[in-house]
Amino acid sequence: MSKVQRNAFAATYFSRDVVLKIARYADLAAWVVIVVYAVDFLLAALVLSLQYLRGLYRPMGPTDVLTNALFILERPFRGVVYFFALQAIGKAQLILLDVEDNTRRGARRS
């Protein structure tokens, strides 16, 4: 006797398990990305600080200092955007899976 899947429907073009795995991997990837960008930010700030303290960083004026600070502060913003995008992808897949499941459930009741 073979096992029959509960939600096996001939018109379904996706595997429920694969969608759940992709959503889980997107959530995990989001956290990996945010950690990598946080470490990158801390390392860049540390390198600039050490260069300044050791006398290796000689800015020519205030615009040089602001430009270098902007380069360092800009890095985490990309990580935050990627984090939210990956989180949104994972959550959107789960929402669409629920909508599809509820639509089928509603059609069976009618």
N, CA, C and O atoms as a GROMACS GRO file, in nm:
protein
  440
    1MET      N    1   0.084  -0.118   0.000
    1MET     CA    2   0.000   0.000   0.000
    1MET      C    3   0.089   0.125   0.000
    1MET      O    4   0.177   0.137   0.085
    2SER      N    5   0.067   0.213  -0.091
    2SER     CA    6   0.150   0.333  -0.101
    2SER      C    7   0.088   0.447  -0.021
    2SER      O    8  -0.033   0.455  -0.002
    3LYS      N    9   0.177   0.535   0.025
    3LYS     CA   10   0.130   0.652   0.098
    3LYS      C   11   0.077   0.755   0.000
    3LYS      O   12   0.140   0.780  -0.103
    4VAL      N   13  -0.036   0.812   0.030
    4VAL     CA   14  -0.093   0.916  -0.054
    4VAL      C   15  -0.073   1.049   0.016
    4VAL      O   16  -0.104   1.064   0.134
    5GLN      N   17  -0.019   1.147  -0.057
    5GLN     CA   18  -0.001   1.278   0.002
    5GLN      C   19  -0.135   1.344   0.025
    5GLN      O   20  -0.228   1.331  -0.055
    6ARG      N   21  -0.144   1.416   0.136
    6ARG     CA   22  -0.269   1.480   0.174
    6ARG      C   23  -0.311   1.589   0.076
    6ARG      O   24  -0.430   1.602   0.046
    7ASN      N   25  -0.217   1.666   0.027
    7ASN     CA   26  -0.250   1.778  -0.061
    7ASN      C   27  -0.213   1.750  -0.206
    7ASN      O   28  -0.189   1.844  -0.282
    8ALA      N   29  -0.208   1.624  -0.245
    8ALA     CA   30  -0.175   1.592  -0.383
    8ALA      C   31  -0.293   1.628  -0.472
    8ALA      O   32  -0.402   1.572  -0.459
    9PHE      N   33  -0.270   1.721  -0.562
    9PHE     CA   34  -0.373   1.766  -0.654
    9PHE      C   35  -0.308   1.777  -0.791
    9PHE      O   36  -0.198   1.830  -0.804
   10ALA      N   37  -0.375   1.726  -0.892
   10ALA     CA   38  -0.314   1.717  -1.025
   10ALA      C   39  -0.276   1.853  -1.083
   10ALA      O   40  -0.183   1.861  -1.163
   11ALA      N   41  -0.344   1.960  -1.045
   11ALA     CA   42  -0.317   2.092  -1.103
   11ALA      C   43  -0.211   2.169  -1.027
   11ALA      O   44  -0.186   2.285  -1.060
   12THR      N   45  -0.148   2.111  -0.928
   12THR     CA   46  -0.045   2.180  -0.852
   12THR      C   47   0.088   2.170  -0.928
   12THR      O   48   0.132   2.060  -0.963
   13TYR      N   49   0.149   2.284  -0.952
   13TYR     CA   50   0.272   2.289  -1.030
   13TYR      C   51   0.396   2.301  -0.942
   13TYR      O   52   0.504   2.327  -0.994
   14PHE      N   53   0.382   2.284  -0.814
   14PHE     CA   54   0.495   2.298  -0.724
   14PHE      C   55   0.487   2.192  -0.614
   14PHE      O   56   0.381   2.136  -0.587
   15SER      N   57   0.599   2.168  -0.554
   15SER     CA   58   0.605   2.075  -0.442
   15SER      C   59   0.601   2.158  -0.313
   15SER      O   60   0.682   2.249  -0.295
   16ARG      N   61   0.508   2.127  -0.227
   16ARG     CA   62   0.492   2.200  -0.102
   16ARG      C   63   0.621   2.194  -0.018
   16ARG      O   64   0.660   2.293   0.044
   17ASP      N   65   0.685   2.077  -0.016
   17ASP     CA   66   0.808   2.061   0.062
   17ASP      C   67   0.921   2.148   0.007
   17ASP      O   68   0.999   2.205   0.084
   18VAL      N   69   0.930   2.158  -0.124
   18VAL     CA   70   1.035   2.240  -0.185
   18VAL      C   71   1.012   2.387  -0.152
   18VAL      O   72   1.108   2.459  -0.123
   19VAL      N   73   0.888   2.432  -0.158
   19VAL     CA   74   0.857   2.572  -0.126
   19VAL      C   75   0.893   2.601   0.020
   19VAL      O   76   0.949   2.707   0.050
   20LEU      N   77   0.862   2.510   0.109
   20LEU     CA   78   0.896   2.529   0.250
   20LEU      C   79   1.047   2.532   0.271
   20LEU      O   80   1.097   2.609   0.353
   21LYS      N   81   1.121   2.448   0.198
   21LYS     CA   82   1.267   2.448   0.208
   21LYS      C   83   1.326   2.580   0.157
   21LYS      O   84   1.416   2.636   0.218
   22ILE      N   85   1.273   2.627   0.045
   22ILE     CA   86   1.323   2.753  -0.011
   22ILE      C   87   1.297   2.868   0.085
   22ILE      O   88   1.383   2.954   0.105
   23ALA      N   89   1.179   2.870   0.146
   23ALA     CA   90   1.146   2.975   0.243
   23ALA      C   91   1.240   2.968   0.364
   23ALA      O   92   1.285   3.070   0.414
   24ARG      N   93   1.267   2.847   0.409
   24ARG     CA   94   1.358   2.828   0.523
   24ARG      C   95   1.500   2.872   0.486
   24ARG      O   96   1.567   2.937   0.566
   25TYR      N   97   1.546   2.836   0.366
   25TYR     CA   98   1.680   2.875   0.322
   25TYR      C   99   1.690   3.027   0.303
   25TYR      O  100   1.795   3.086   0.331
   26ALA      N  101   1.584   3.091   0.256
   26ALA     CA  102   1.585   3.237   0.240
   26ALA      C  103   1.598   3.304   0.377
   26ALA      O  104   1.671   3.401   0.391
   27ASP      N  105   1.527   3.252   0.476
   27ASP     CA  106   1.539   3.308   0.611
   27ASP      C  107   1.679   3.288   0.667
   27ASP      O  108   1.735   3.380   0.728
   28LEU      N  109   1.736   3.171   0.647
   28LEU     CA  110   1.871   3.144   0.694
   28LEU      C  111   1.973   3.231   0.621
   28LEU      O  112   2.064   3.286   0.683
   29ALA      N  113   1.958   3.244   0.490
   29ALA     CA  114   2.050   3.326   0.411
   29ALA      C  115   2.043   3.473   0.454
   29ALA      O  116   2.145   3.542   0.453
   30ALA      N  117   1.924   3.519   0.492
   30ALA     CA  118   1.909   3.657   0.538
   30ALA      C  119   1.994   3.682   0.663
   30ALA      O  120   2.060   3.785   0.674
   31TRP      N  121   1.992   3.587   0.755
   31TRP     CA  122   2.072   3.604   0.877
   31TRP      C  123   2.220   3.593   0.849
   31TRP      O  124   2.300   3.665   0.910
   32VAL      N  125   2.259   3.507   0.757
   32VAL     CA  126   2.401   3.497   0.721
   32VAL      C  127   2.448   3.627   0.658
   32VAL      O  128   2.556   3.676   0.689
   33VAL      N  129   2.367   3.684   0.569
   33VAL     CA  130   2.402   3.810   0.503
   33VAL      C  131   2.418   3.923   0.604
   33VAL      O  132   2.514   4.000   0.596
   34ILE      N  133   2.324   3.933   0.699
   34ILE     CA  134   2.332   4.044   0.796
   34ILE      C  135   2.455   4.029   0.886
   34ILE      O  136   2.516   4.129   0.923
   35VAL      N  137   2.491   3.906   0.920
   35VAL     CA  138   2.610   3.885   1.003
   35VAL      C  139   2.736   3.920   0.924
   35VAL      O  140   2.827   3.984   0.977
   36VAL      N  141   2.742   3.879   0.797
   36VAL     CA  142   2.859   3.910   0.714
   36VAL      C  143   2.876   4.061   0.698
   36VAL      O  144   2.987   4.113   0.710
   37TYR      N  145   2.767   4.132   0.673
   37TYR     CA  146   2.777   4.277   0.657
   37TYR      C  147   2.810   4.346   0.789
   37TYR      O  148   2.878   4.448   0.789
   38ALA      N  149   2.763   4.293   0.901
   38ALA     CA  150   2.798   4.351   1.031
   38ALA      C  151   2.946   4.334   1.060
   38ALA      O  152   3.012   4.426   1.107
   39VAL      N  153   3.000   4.215   1.031
   39VAL     CA  154   3.144   4.191   1.050
   39VAL      C  155   3.224   4.279   0.955
   39VAL      O  156   3.328   4.333   0.995
   40ASP      N  157   3.179   4.295   0.833
   40ASP     CA  158   3.247   4.381   0.735
   40ASP      C  159   3.251   4.525   0.785
   40ASP      O  160   3.354   4.591   0.775
   41PHE      N  161   3.140   4.574   0.838
   41PHE     CA  162   3.134   4.710   0.891
   41PHE      C  163   3.230   4.728   1.009
   41PHE      O  164   3.304   4.826   1.014
   42LEU      N  165   3.226   4.634   1.102
   42LEU     CA  166   3.314   4.645   1.219
   42LEU      C  167   3.461   4.639   1.179
   42LEU      O  168   3.543   4.713   1.233
   43LEU      N  169   3.494   4.552   1.086
   43LEU     CA  170   3.631   4.541   1.040
   43LEU      C  171   3.678   4.668   0.968
   43LEU      O  172   3.790   4.714   0.990
   44ALA      N  173   3.594   4.724   0.885
   44ALA     CA  174   3.631   4.847   0.812
   44ALA      C  175   3.649   4.963   0.910
   44ALA      O  176   3.742   5.042   0.896
   45ALA      N  177   3.560   4.973   1.008
   45ALA     CA  178   3.572   5.080   1.108
   45ALA      C  179   3.699   5.061   1.191
   45ALA      O  180   3.767   5.158   1.224
   46LEU      N  181   3.731   4.937   1.225
   46LEU     CA  182   3.851   4.908   1.303
   46LEU      C  183   3.977   4.942   1.224
   46LEU      O  184   4.071   5.000   1.278
   47VAL      N  185   3.981   4.906   1.096
   47VAL     CA  186   4.097   4.935   1.012
   47VAL      C  187   4.117   5.085   0.998
   47VAL      O  188   4.230   5.133   1.009
   48LEU      N  189   4.010   5.161   0.976
   48LEU     CA  190   4.022   5.306   0.964
   48LEU      C  191   4.071   5.366   1.096
   48LEU      O  192   4.155   5.456   1.097
   49SER      N  193   4.017   5.317   1.206
   49SER     CA  194   4.060   5.367   1.337
   49SER      C  195   4.207   5.338   1.363
   49SER      O  196   4.280   5.425   1.410
   50LEU      N  197   4.250   5.217   1.333
   50LEU     CA  198   4.391   5.181   1.354
   50LEU      C  199   4.483   5.262   1.262
   50LEU      O  200   4.591   5.303   1.304
   51GLN      N  201   4.441   5.286   1.140
   51GLN     CA  202   4.522   5.367   1.049
   51GLN      C  203   4.535   5.510   1.104
   51GLN      O  204   4.643   5.569   1.096
   52TYR      N  205   4.429   5.563   1.158
   52TYR     CA  206   4.433   5.698   1.214
   52TYR      C  207   4.522   5.703   1.337
   52TYR      O  208   4.602   5.794   1.353
   53LEU      N  209   4.507   5.603   1.426
   53LEU     CA  210   4.586   5.601   1.550
   53LEU      C  211   4.734   5.579   1.523
   53LEU      O  212   4.818   5.632   1.596
   54ARG      N  213   4.769   5.502   1.421
   54ARG     CA  214   4.909   5.475   1.388
   54ARG      C  215   4.972   5.585   1.303
   54ARG      O  216   5.092   5.580   1.274
   55GLY      N  217   4.893   5.682   1.264
   55GLY     CA  218   4.946   5.792   1.185
   55GLY      C  219   4.956   5.763   1.037
   55GLY      O  220   5.019   5.837   0.963
   56LEU      N  221   4.893   5.655   0.992
   56LEU     CA  222   4.899   5.620   0.850
   56LEU      C  223   4.791   5.691   0.769
   56LEU      O  224   4.799   5.696   0.646
   57TYR      N  225   4.691   5.744   0.836
   57TYR     CA  226   4.579   5.809   0.767
   57TYR      C  227   4.596   5.959   0.782
   57TYR      O  228   4.582   6.015   0.891
   58ARG      N  229   4.626   6.023   0.673
   58ARG     CA  230   4.643   6.168   0.672
   58ARG      C  231   4.541   6.228   0.574
   58ARG      O  232   4.572   6.243   0.455
   59PRO      N  233   4.423   6.262   0.622
   59PRO     CA  234   4.325   6.320   0.530
   59PRO      C  235   4.367   6.460   0.487
   59PRO      O  236   4.435   6.532   0.560
   60MET      N  237   4.326   6.496   0.369
   60MET     CA  238   4.362   6.626   0.316
   60MET      C  239   4.266   6.734   0.366
   60MET      O  240   4.299   6.853   0.362
   61GLY      N  241   4.150   6.696   0.411
   61GLY     CA  242   4.053   6.793   0.459
   61GLY      C  243   3.928   6.724   0.511
   61GLY      O  244   3.921   6.601   0.515
   62PRO      N  245   3.830   6.804   0.551
   62PRO     CA  246   3.708   6.746   0.608
   62PRO      C  247   3.628   6.664   0.508
   62PRO      O  248   3.558   6.570   0.547
   63THR      N  249   3.638   6.696   0.381
   63THR     CA  250   3.564   6.616   0.282
   63THR      C  251   3.622   6.476   0.269
   63THR      O  252   3.548   6.381   0.243
   64ASP      N  253   3.753   6.461   0.287
   64ASP     CA  254   3.815   6.328   0.285
   64ASP      C  255   3.765   6.244   0.402
   64ASP      O  256   3.733   6.126   0.385
   65VAL      N  257   3.758   6.304   0.519
   65VAL     CA  258   3.711   6.233   0.637
   65VAL      C  259   3.565   6.193   0.618
   65VAL      O  260   3.528   6.080   0.649
   66LEU      N  261   3.482   6.284   0.568
   66LEU     CA  262   3.341   6.255   0.546
   66LEU      C  263   3.321   6.148   0.439
   66LEU      O  264   3.233   6.062   0.452
   67THR      N  265   3.402   6.152   0.336
   67THR     CA  266   3.391   6.051   0.229
   67THR      C  267   3.426   5.913   0.283
   67THR      O  268   3.355   5.817   0.255
   68ASN      N  269   3.533   5.902   0.358
   68ASN     CA  270   3.571   5.773   0.415
   68ASN      C  271   3.466   5.724   0.515
   68ASN      O  272   3.435   5.605   0.519
   69ALA      N  273   3.413   5.814   0.596
   69ALA     CA  274   3.308   5.776   0.691
   69ALA      C  275   3.183   5.730   0.617
   69ALA      O  276   3.118   5.635   0.658
   70LEU      N  277   3.151   5.798   0.508
   70LEU     CA  278   3.034   5.760   0.429
   70LEU      C  279   3.053   5.622   0.366
   70LEU      O  280   2.960   5.541   0.364
   71PHE      N  281   3.173   5.594   0.316
   71PHE     CA  282   3.200   5.462   0.259
   71PHE      C  283   3.181   5.352   0.364
   71PHE      O  284   3.128   5.245   0.334
   72ILE      N  285   3.224   5.379   0.485
   72ILE     CA  286   3.211   5.278   0.590
   72ILE      C  287   3.067   5.266   0.638
   72ILE      O  288   3.019   5.155   0.662
   73LEU      N  289   2.997   5.377   0.651
   73LEU     CA  290   2.858   5.373   0.699
   73LEU      C  291   2.761   5.320   0.594
   73LEU      O  292   2.653   5.272   0.627
   74GLU      N  293   2.799   5.330   0.467
   74GLU     CA  294   2.712   5.284   0.359
   74GLU      C  295   2.704   5.132   0.351
   74GLU      O  296   2.603   5.078   0.308
   75ARG      N  297   2.808   5.065   0.391
   75ARG     CA  298   2.814   4.918   0.380
   75ARG      C  299   2.700   4.847   0.451
   75ARG      O  300   2.635   4.762   0.390
   76PRO      N  301   2.671   4.877   0.577
   76PRO     CA  302   2.564   4.802   0.645
   76PRO      C  303   2.426   4.825   0.583
   76PRO      O  304   2.339   4.739   0.596
   77PHE      N  305   2.403   4.938   0.518
   77PHE     CA  306   2.272   4.962   0.459
   77PHE      C  307   2.240   4.862   0.348
   77PHE      O  308   2.125   4.820   0.334
   78ARG      N  309   2.341   4.825   0.270
   78ARG     CA  310   2.319   4.721   0.169
   78ARG      C  311   2.284   4.589   0.235
   78ARG      O  312   2.195   4.518   0.187
   79GLY      N  313   2.352   4.556   0.342
   79GLY     CA  314   2.322   4.433   0.415
   79GLY      C  315   2.180   4.432   0.471
   79GLY      O  316   2.113   4.329   0.468
   80VAL      N  317   2.135   4.546   0.521
   80VAL     CA  318   1.999   4.556   0.575
   80VAL      C  319   1.896   4.539   0.463
   80VAL      O  320   1.794   4.473   0.482
   81VAL      N  321   1.923   4.598   0.348
   81VAL     CA  322   1.832   4.583   0.234
   81VAL      C  323   1.825   4.438   0.189
   81VAL      O  324   1.716   4.385   0.165
   82TYR      N  325   1.940   4.373   0.178
   82TYR     CA  326   1.942   4.231   0.140
   82TYR      C  327   1.871   4.146   0.244
   82TYR      O  328   1.800   4.051   0.209
   83PHE      N  329   1.891   4.178   0.371
   83PHE     CA  330   1.826   4.105   0.480
   83PHE      C  331   1.674   4.112   0.466
   83PHE      O  332   1.606   4.010   0.470
   84PHE      N  333   1.622   4.233   0.450
   84PHE     CA  334   1.477   4.249   0.439
   84PHE      C  335   1.423   4.187   0.310
   84PHE      O  336   1.312   4.133   0.309
   85ALA      N  337   1.499   4.194   0.203
   85ALA     CA  338   1.454   4.133   0.077
   85ALA      C  339   1.445   3.981   0.091
   85ALA      O  340   1.347   3.920   0.047
   86LEU      N  341   1.545   3.919   0.152
   86LEU     CA  342   1.541   3.774   0.169
   86LEU      C  343   1.432   3.732   0.268
   86LEU      O  344   1.367   3.629   0.249
   87GLN      N  345   1.413   3.811   0.372
   87GLN     CA  346   1.304   3.782   0.466
   87GLN      C  347   1.168   3.794   0.396
   87GLN      O  348   1.079   3.712   0.418
   88ALA      N  349   1.154   3.895   0.312
   88ALA     CA  350   1.028   3.914   0.240
   88ALA      C  351   1.002   3.799   0.143
   88ALA      O  352   0.888   3.754   0.128
   89ILE      N  353   1.107   3.751   0.078
   89ILE     CA  354   1.091   3.637  -0.014
   89ILE      C  355   1.042   3.515   0.061
   89ILE      O  356   0.949   3.447   0.018
   90GLY      N  357   1.105   3.486   0.174
   90GLY     CA  358   1.065   3.370   0.254
   90GLY      C  359   0.922   3.380   0.305
   90GLY      O  360   0.845   3.285   0.297
   91LYS      N  361   0.887   3.498   0.357
   91LYS     CA  362   0.750   3.517   0.411
   91LYS      C  363   0.647   3.518   0.299
   91LYS      O  364   0.536   3.466   0.317
   92ALA      N  365   0.680   3.576   0.184
   92ALA     CA  366   0.585   3.579   0.072
   92ALA      C  367   0.555   3.439   0.022
   92ALA      O  368   0.441   3.409  -0.014
   93GLN      N  369   0.655   3.353   0.020
   93GLN     CA  370   0.631   3.215  -0.022
   93GLN      C  371   0.536   3.144   0.074
   93GLN      O  372   0.448   3.070   0.032
   94LEU      N  373   0.555   3.167   0.203
   94LEU     CA  374   0.466   3.105   0.301
   94LEU      C  375   0.324   3.160   0.290
   94LEU      O  376   0.226   3.086   0.303
   95ILE      N  377   0.312   3.289   0.266
   95ILE     CA  378   0.180   3.350   0.250
   95ILE      C  379   0.110   3.294   0.126
   95ILE      O  380  -0.007   3.258   0.132
   96LEU      N  381   0.183   3.286   0.015
   96LEU     CA  382   0.122   3.232  -0.107
   96LEU      C  383   0.085   3.085  -0.091
   96LEU      O  384  -0.014   3.039  -0.148
   97LEU      N  385   0.164   3.011  -0.016
   97LEU     CA  386   0.131   2.871   0.012
   97LEU      C  387   0.003   2.862   0.093
   97LEU      O  388  -0.081   2.775   0.067
   98ASP      N  389  -0.014   2.950   0.191
   98ASP     CA  390  -0.137   2.953   0.271
   98ASP      C  391  -0.258   2.993   0.186
   98ASP      O  392  -0.366   2.936   0.201
   99VAL      N  393  -0.239   3.092   0.099
   99VAL     CA  394  -0.349   3.134   0.012
   99VAL      C  395  -0.394   3.020  -0.077
   99VAL      O  396  -0.513   2.995  -0.093
  100GLU      N  397  -0.297   2.949  -0.135
  100GLU     CA  398  -0.330   2.837  -0.223
  100GLU      C  399  -0.402   2.727  -0.146
  100GLU      O  400  -0.500   2.670  -0.195
  101ASP      N  401  -0.355   2.698  -0.025
  101ASP     CA  402  -0.417   2.594   0.057
  101ASP      C  403  -0.558   2.634   0.099
  101ASP      O  404  -0.650   2.552   0.094
  102ASN      N  405  -0.576   2.758   0.140
  102ASN     CA  406  -0.708   2.805   0.180
  102ASN      C  407  -0.805   2.813   0.063
  102ASN      O  408  -0.925   2.790   0.080
  103THR      N  409  -0.755   2.846  -0.055
  103THR     CA  410  -0.840   2.849  -0.175
  103THR      C  411  -0.891   2.710  -0.208
  103THR      O  412  -1.009   2.692  -0.240
  104ARG      N  413  -0.804   2.612  -0.199
  104ARG     CA  414  -0.847   2.474  -0.225
  104ARG      C  415  -0.946   2.426  -0.119
  104ARG      O  416  -1.045   2.359  -0.150
  105ARG      N  417  -0.919   2.460   0.006
  105ARG     CA  418  -1.008   2.421   0.114
  105ARG      C  419  -1.146   2.486   0.096
  105ARG      O  420  -1.249   2.422   0.118
  106GLY      N  421  -1.147   2.611   0.056
  106GLY     CA  422  -1.274   2.681   0.033
  106GLY      C  423  -1.350   2.624  -0.086
  106GLY      O  424  -1.473   2.617  -0.085
  107ALA      N  425  -1.277   2.582  -0.188
  107ALA     CA  426  -1.343   2.524  -0.306
  107ALA      C  427  -1.404   2.387  -0.274
  107ALA      O  428  -1.505   2.350  -0.333
  108ARG      N  429  -1.344   2.313  -0.184
  108ARG     CA  430  -1.400   2.183  -0.147
  108ARG      C  431  -1.529   2.197  -0.067
  108ARG      O  432  -1.617   2.112  -0.076
  109ARG      N  433  -1.539   2.304   0.011
  109ARG     CA  434  -1.659   2.325   0.093
  109ARG      C  435  -1.778   2.368   0.009
  109ARG      O  436  -1.893   2.343   0.045
  110SER      N  437  -1.751   2.434  -0.103
  110SER     CA  438  -1.861   2.487  -0.187
  110SER      C  439  -1.934   2.378  -0.259
  110SER      O  440  -2.029   2.406  -0.333
   0.00000   0.00000   0.00000
